[in-house]
Amino acid sequence: AQRVTQPEKLLSVFKGAPVELKCNYSYSGSPELFWYVQYSRQRLQLLLRHISRESIKGFTADLNKGETSFHLKKPFAQEEDSAMYYCALKASALIFGKGTTLSVSS
Amino acid sequence: ETGVTQTPRHLVMGMTNKKSLKCEQHLGHNAMYWYKQSAKKPLELMFVYSLEERVENNSVPSRFSPECPNSSHLFLHLHTLQPEDSALYLCASSQGFLDTGELFFGEGSRLTVL
């Protein structure tokens, strides 16, 4: 089965604290994974993809095939990181998780 | 206007009404998608069109009927909906179907079925 699981509905952290948004996937093929973000009153948009191995806005995500995970990390959270984050798997189509709301407070 | 535009942004309809959602993309993309976003559920892919041909139909009830007259426009025709169909309907486009995995989303049409 093709599935993306984001176990946390809400993650609340203080400004400057490390952040890890969890994502696990189920897929029999070679996975391609993505993180999408939706800021308040903005549309859903791509944040980063694992193939690019890039850091965007201080966020990174490493694909761990052994643990079938693609967790999103940032060492020091900022208030402007507050948003809804979706993990997505490219399978027969782009399959999304339920999303995690990140709330960063000062 | 650039990007992906959806109209109307909000729609309230009765169960016996017929209405349509419209999506237009100005990005020169060849693939367009309809997703349904309900509370407490993941984004659900409904339909995919690539070069104006339907390539994916995820067991969506026939009360939802898509139409893609050209690569820039996508419609979702709604007929005899149920209250559980109330949701945010998102349109997206991509350069090609399943190429880079980057979808460009519209702001969504919030549908309420009474």
Interface residues (C-beta under 8 A of the other chain):
Chain A: V4 E32 F34 R43 L44 Q45 L46 R49 Y86 A88 K90 S92 A93 L94 I95 F96 G97 K98 G99
Chain B: V4 Y33 Y35 K40 K41 P42 L43 L45 V48 E56 N58 L90 L98 T100 G101 E102 L103 F104 F105 G106 E107 G108
